[in-house]
Amino acid sequence: MGIKGSSTRPLVLEDVKVPVENLLWEVGKGHLIAFNILNIGRFKLAVGCLGGVKEAIALSAKYANERVQFGKRISAFPLVGKKLAEMNTRAYVLESVIYRTAGLIDAELSGIDHASPDAGVQSAKAIAEYAIECSINKVFGSEALDFVADEGVQIHGGYGYIQEYKIERIYRDSRINRIFEGTNEINRLLIPGTLVKRALKGQLPLLQKAQALQAELLQLVPGRTFEGTLEEETHLTAMAKKIFLMAGAAAVQRYGPKLEEEQEALAALADIMIQLYAMESALLRAKKQLASQGEERAALAVAMTRSYVHDAFGQIEALAKETLSAADSGDSLRTQLAALKKAGATQSGGYGRAQAADRGGRRPGGRLRLLVHRQTPD
């Protein structure tokens, strides 16, 4: 269907004998090398998706500024502007996720003596430390590209469906990324599954951290006022982490080691983790831009971060409610849902969902759309 430049075909290996001198590492442990290659492959796939996202946005913006309908360029229409704004927001967040992960892996590898005999083993362990982040990059990147490519076709209208326009090829090529390097479904099982295994082994204090959390959330005061730039988004990110801890602990307590068989619960927890990592990555980057560039130059980064964090928080709330409802019942469930509601109500004005309004009375995306429109050349 797509990736026509790739020589994709079946390869059948039957009764193949590998000479001993061609053996990689130790007998019976080749799968560990393969899994680690998958980790890097997943990260690199996200990087490739970012390139596709940027190209699709460039093509769509160019077309929207050239295509005239009803006497004006279609980029001037609010619905097209909204699409371009959301496409750019996904690009900003994805880029933030990728650079953050690259920095983490690079820092881990920088302390290795690559001249030592066990440098390969050390490198493998360092990369494996960020297996969860690599899977997050893969899922988030491939789905961001699918979203942007789809909206790009929509902006092109009928022309987007014919091969003369490059967006058609991007649309077809993007689809394989959700299958490559382990399907997104498999990666969704791995993301929380790996975390839970570490918690059950005592490597992470997941249950201990969650024990006092319910009481803390129930004591929150709704309608808190936030003054500083990105102060509310910082608070929401912190609340989202606590919501994940509450939902994750409930799932672990309900299912124990059998949680790996509860694929729907794992997928919901994975989506919370993905949104958390994405919103925090964008937030950290926007804060850094604020500090180095000032309010005016960082305005677009701040607007995109605000928009994404508010929408992501709404999704996290819904996913947590789904997880808690599946894992508990009765008075215990009612108490947990009350704590969840309190966490969402701490936004200014008490809005905790995707349709939250910013302090100016508009959706975060409304302010963002105006900023993007101002960037559009006459």
C-alpha positions in Angstrom: 0.0 0.0 0.0 2.8 2.4 0.9 6.6 2.6 1.4 7.1 1.7 -2.3 10.8 2.6 -2.0 11.3 -0.2 0.5 12.0 -3.7 -0.8 9.5 -5.4 1.4 9.0 -9.2 0.9 8.8 -12.5 2.9 12.1 -14.1 4.0 11.8 -17.8 4.9 14.6 -19.4 7.0 14.3 -23.2 7.2 16.8 -25.6 8.8 19.4 -22.8 8.7 22.7 -23.5 10.5 24.7 -20.6 11.8 28.5 -21.1 12.1 29.8 -20.7 15.7 32.1 -17.8 14.6 29.0 -15.8 13.6 27.4 -16.1 17.0 26.4 -12.8 18.6 27.0 -12.7 22.3 26.0 -15.9 24.2 24.1 -19.1 23.1 20.4 -18.8 24.0 20.6 -15.0 24.7 20.2 -13.7 21.2 16.7 -12.5 21.9 18.1 -9.9 24.4 20.1 -8.3 21.5 17.0 -8.4 19.3 14.8 -6.8 22.0 17.4 -4.0 22.5 17.6 -3.4 18.8 13.8 -3.1 18.9 14.1 -0.4 21.6 16.4 1.7 19.4 14.2 1.0 16.4 11.1 2.2 18.1 12.9 5.5 19.1 14.2 6.0 15.5 10.8 5.3 14.1 9.4 8.2 16.1 12.2 10.4 14.8 11.2 9.4 11.3 7.6 10.2 12.0 8.5 13.7 13.2 10.1 14.3 9.8 6.9 13.1 8.1 4.8 15.3 10.4 6.8 18.4 9.5 6.7 17.7 5.8 2.9 17.2 5.9 2.4 20.5 7.8 4.6 22.4 5.3 2.7 20.9 2.3 -0.7 21.6 4.0 0.2 25.2 5.0 1.5 26.0 1.5 -1.6 24.6 -0.1 -3.9 26.4 2.3 -2.2 29.7 1.6 -2.5 29.2 -2.2 -6.0 27.6 -2.5 -8.7 30.3 -2.9 -12.3 29.5 -2.1 -15.2 32.0 -1.8 -12.9 34.8 -2.6 -10.2 34.2 0.0 -7.5 31.7 0.9 -8.7 28.7 2.8 -6.0 29.3 5.5 -8.2 32.3 6.6 -11.2 30.0 7.4 -11.3 29.2 11.1 -11.8 25.4 10.7 -8.7 25.2 8.5 -6.8 27.3 10.9 -7.8 25.0 13.7 -6.5 22.0 11.8 -3.2 23.7 11.2 -3.0 24.7 14.8 -3.6 21.2 16.1 -1.2 19.7 13.5 1.5 22.1 14.7 0.8 21.3 18.3 1.3 17.6 17.7 4.6 18.4 16.0 5.8 20.5 18.9 4.9 17.9 21.5 6.3 15.0 19.5 9.6 16.9 19.0 9.7 17.6 22.7 9.2 13.9 23.5 11.9 12.9 21.1 14.6 15.4 22.2 13.9 14.6 25.9 14.3 10.8 25.2 17.4 11.4 23.2 18.9 13.4 26.0 18.1 10.7 28.6 19.6 7.9 26.5 22.7 10.0 25.6 23.3 10.8 29.3 23.0 7.1 30.2 25.5 6.1 27.4 28.0 8.9 28.1 29.3 7.2 31.3 30.3 4.0 29.5 33.9 3.2 28.6 33.5 2.1 25.0 37.0 0.6 25.0 36.2 -1.9 27.7 35.4 -5.6 26.9 31.9 -5.4 28.3 31.0 -2.1 26.6 28.3 -3.8 24.5 26.7 -5.3 27.6 26.8 -1.9 29.4 25.3 -0.2 26.4 22.5 -2.7 26.2 21.6 -2.2 29.8 21.7 1.5 29.4 19.3 1.4 26.5 17.1 -1.1 28.2 16.7 1.3 31.1 14.6 3.5 28.7 12.6 0.7 27.0 9.3 2.3 28.3 10.2 5.7 26.8 11.2 4.1 23.5 7.8 2.4 23.3 6.0 5.7 24.2 7.9 7.5 21.4 6.9 4.8 18.9 3.2 4.9 19.8 2.9 8.7 20.2 5.0 9.4 17.1 3.2 7.0 14.7 -0.3 8.2 15.9 0.7 11.8 15.6 1.9 11.3 12.0 -1.4 9.5 11.2 -3.4 12.4 12.6 -1.4 15.0 10.8 -1.3 13.1 7.5 -5.1 12.6 7.7 -5.7 16.3 8.4 -3.3 17.2 5.6 -5.4 15.2 3.1 -8.5 16.9 4.4 -7.0 20.4 3.9 -6.1 19.4 0.3 -9.7 18.2 -0.3 -10.1 16.1 -3.4 -6.6 16.9 -4.6 -5.3 15.2 -1.5 -6.7 11.9 -2.8 -4.7 11.8 -6.1 -1.1 10.9 -6.6 -0.1 14.2 -8.2 -0.1 15.7 -4.7 2.6 14.5 -2.3 0.3 14.4 0.7 -1.4 11.3 -0.8 1.9 9.4 -0.5 2.5 10.6 3.0 -1.0 9.3 4.0 -0.3 5.8 2.6 3.2 5.6 3.9 2.3 6.7 7.5 0.0 3.7 8.0 2.8 1.1 8.4 4.3 2.9 11.4 1.7 1.6 13.8 2.7 -1.9 12.8 6.5 -1.6 12.5 8.7 -2.4 15.4 6.0 -4.1 17.4 2.4 -3.0 16.8 1.1 -0.2 18.9 -1.1 -2.7 20.7 1.9 -4.7 21.8 3.7 -1.6 22.8 0.7 -0.4 24.8 0.9 -3.7 26.8 4.7 -3.3 27.3 4.6 0.3 28.6 2.7 -0.3 31.9 3.6 -4.0 32.0 7.3 -3.2 32.3 6.5 -0.6 35.0 4.3 -3.0 37.0 6.9 -5.8 36.8 9.5 -3.5 38.3 7.0 -2.4 41.0 6.2 -6.0 41.9 9.9 -6.8 42.2 10.3 -3.9 44.6 12.3 -1.8 42.2 9.7 1.0 42.1 7.6 2.1 45.2 4.3 2.2 43.2 2.0 0.8 45.8 3.7 2.6 48.7 3.4 6.0 46.9 -0.3 5.3 46.2 -1.3 4.5 49.7 -1.5 8.0 51.1 -2.6 9.5 47.8 -6.4 9.1 48.1 -6.6 11.1 51.3 -4.4 13.8 49.8 -6.5 14.2 46.7 -9.8 14.3 48.7 -8.4 17.3 50.7 -7.7 19.3 47.5 -9.5 22.7 47.2 -11.3 23.2 43.9 -11.2 26.4 41.9 -7.6 27.3 42.8 -6.3 30.5 41.2 -3.1 30.4 39.1 -1.2 33.5 38.2 2.2 32.7 36.7 2.7 31.6 33.1 2.3 27.8 32.8 1.7 27.6 36.6 -1.7 25.9 36.0 -0.2 23.5 33.5 2.6 22.5 35.9 -0.1 21.8 38.6 -2.2 19.7 36.1 0.9 17.6 35.2 1.6 17.0 38.9 -2.1 16.0 39.4 -2.0 13.7 36.4 0.9 11.8 37.9 -1.0 11.3 41.1 -4.1 10.2 39.1 -1.9 7.6 37.3 -0.5 6.3 40.6 -4.0 5.9 41.9 -5.3 4.1 38.8 -2.2 2.0 38.5 -2.2 0.9 42.2 -5.9 0.0 41.9 -5.2 -2.2 38.9 -2.2 -3.9 40.6 -4.2 -4.5 43.8 -7.2 -5.9 41.8 -5.3 -8.1 39.4 -1.9 -8.7 40.9 0.5 -10.7 38.6 -2.5 -11.5 36.4 -2.6 -7.8 35.3 -0.7 -8.8 32.2 -3.8 -10.7 31.0 -6.0 -7.7 31.5 -5.2 -6.0 28.1 -7.9 -3.4 28.3 -6.7 -2.2 31.7 -3.1 -2.2 30.5 -4.0 -0.2 27.4 -5.8 2.4 29.4 -2.8 2.7 31.8 -0.5 2.9 28.8 -2.5 5.8 27.3 -2.3 7.7 30.6 1.5 7.2 30.7 1.9 8.3 27.1 -0.1 11.5 27.6 1.8 12.2 30.9 5.2 11.8 29.2 4.0 14.0 26.3 2.5 16.8 28.3 5.5 16.9 30.7 8.0 16.9 27.8 6.2 19.9 26.2 5.9 21.7 29.5 9.6 21.3 30.3 10.6 22.6 26.9 8.2 25.6 27.0 9.5 26.5 30.4 13.0 26.4 29.1 12.0 28.6 26.1 10.4 31.0 28.5 13.5 31.3 30.6 15.8 31.8 27.7 13.7 33.7 25.2 11.1 35.6 27.3 7.3 35.8 27.2 6.9 37.3 23.7 9.2 35.0 21.8 8.0 31.9 23.6 4.3 32.8 23.2 3.5 30.2 20.6 5.3 27.5 22.6 3.3 28.4 25.7 0.0 28.4 23.7 0.7 25.0 22.2 1.7 23.6 25.6 -1.4 25.0 27.3 -3.7 23.6 24.6 -2.1 20.2 24.8 -1.9 19.9 28.6 -5.5 20.8 29.1 -6.7 18.3 26.4 -4.4 15.6 27.6 -5.6 16.0 31.2 -9.2 15.5 30.1 -8.2 12.3 28.4 -6.3 11.1 31.5 -9.3 11.7 33.7 -11.5 9.7 31.4 -9.0 6.8 31.2 -8.5 6.8 35.0 -12.2 6.6 35.6 -12.4 3.7 33.2 -9.6 1.9 35.0 -10.9 2.5 38.5 -14.4 1.4 37.5 -13.0 -1.9 36.2 -10.8 -2.5 39.2 -13.1 -1.6 42.1 -16.7 -1.3 43.1 -19.0 -0.1 45.9 -18.0 2.4 48.5 -14.3 2.0 47.7 -14.9 2.9 44.1 -17.1 5.9 45.0 -14.3 7.2 47.3 -11.7 6.9 44.5 -13.9 8.6 41.9 -14.5 11.4 44.4 -10.7 11.8 44.8 -10.4 11.8 41.0 -13.1 14.5 40.6 -11.3 16.6 43.2 -8.0 16.3 41.2 -9.7 17.6 38.1 -11.6 20.4 39.9 -8.3 22.0 40.9 -8.1 23.7 37.6 -8.9 27.5 37.6 -12.7 27.6 37.2 -12.9 23.9 38.0 -12.5 22.7 34.4 -10.8 19.4 34.2 -11.7 18.1 30.7 -10.7 18.5 27.1 -13.2 21.3 26.6 -11.6 23.4 29.4 -11.5 27.2 28.9 -8.3 29.2 29.4 -8.3 32.3 31.6 -9.4 34.5 28.6 -12.7 32.5 28.4 -11.7 30.6 25.3 -10.6 27.0 24.7 -6.8 26.8 24.8 -7.0 25.9 21.1 -8.8 29.1 20.4 -5.9 31.2 21.5 -3.5 28.9 19.7 -5.5 29.1 16.4 -5.3 32.9 16.5 -1.5 32.8 17.1 -1.0 30.4 14.2 -3.1 32.5 12.0 -1.0 35.5 12.8 2.0 33.6 11.7 0.5 33.0 8.3 2.0 35.3 5.6 -0.4 37.5 3.6 
